Amino acid sequence: AWTFRRYGEGFASKADWRRHNTQQLIVQVSRAIKQAKPEVEYGVSPAGVWRNRSFDPAGSDTRGAAAYDESYADTRKWVQQGLLDYIAPQ
């Protein structure tokens, strides 16, 4: 809680701040790999559910733990932004 109070200014919630931090990690790793070795493919293996439809109309008709809400990983956004060469949901 202390860290969020200190660094989370400008975010509506701790969850949004955490997703932002995770996003920055994915962006930085993606760029570093493409700069150092463009032939290397970069991907992640997140939880199989991005989001449940009960929380987001774009989500799946599932009831399981969702990467977006449980791990603060907006994997759908990473794919849409072309940050990954592949995604292998678990």
Residue pairs with C-beta under 8 A, 6 or more apart in sequence:
1 14
4 14
4 17
7 17
8 14
8 17
11 17
11 20
15 69
15 72
18 72
19 68
19 72
19 73
19 74
21 72
22 71
22 72
22 73
22 74
23 74
23 77
23 78
26 44
26 78
26 83
26 84
27 83
29 42
30 42
30 83
30 84
33 40
33 42
34 42
41 85
41 86
42 83
42 84
42 85
43 84
43 85
43 86
43 87
43 88
44 73
44 75
44 78
44 84
44 87
44 88
45 87
45 88
45 89
45 90
46 67
46 71
46 73
46 75
46 87
46 89
46 90
47 64
47 65
47 66
47 67
47 70
47 71
47 73
47 89
47 90
48 64
48 89
48 90
49 59
49 60
49 62
49 64
49 65
49 66
49 67
49 89
50 59
50 60
50 66
50 67
50 68
50 74
50 75
50 76
51 58
51 59
51 60
51 66
51 67
51 68
51 69
51 76
52 59
52 60
52 62
52 63
52 64
52 66
52 69
53 59
53 60
53 61
53 62
54 63
55 66
55 68
55 69
56 68
58 76
59 66
67 73
67 74
67 75
68 74
68 75
68 76
75 87
75 89
78 84
78 87
79 87
